[in-house]
Amino acid sequence: MKKAIWLVLILVILISGCSYNPSDEDIVDMHGEITNLEKFMKFVENVNQGTEDKIRVVRYTTEGDPLLHDLKYDGKIITSTTDTTRDEFGNGSVSTATCKSIDVKETDESTDYTLSGCDKTNRDNSILIIWN
């Protein structure tokens, strides 16, 4: 009987951890496995060319909680909104900043995409890390 209760409890925890279903348009980073990477690369290209665009990057925590990062480029400024309200172990907040550009840092291990020129400096401006 106790094993059945534990099994049901574990299933409830697993199901509640999947509270966000990404759309087909989202760029999803599931612990380094990235889907829709071409959409992200097109967004970076559009920012560099001054073309309006918007994307959502969904990154998952170690525990499986989704962190949503909406990026909207109006041709001049990137508005970055991060939503951690679905992160059971995080601070559960929504934060918005405006930024000027995307920095790309390449190393032997990875390529890091980070927002730069942001009006708020006390936040994580990392967008995506692509591991080689």
Secondary structure, DSSP 8 states (H G I E B T S, - for coil): -HHHHHHHHHHHHHHHHT-----TTSEEEETTEEESHHHHHHHHHHHHHT--EEEEEEEE-TTS-EEEEEEEE-SS-EEEEEE-TT-TTS---EEEEEESEEEEEE-SSEEEEEEES-S--SS--EEEEEE-
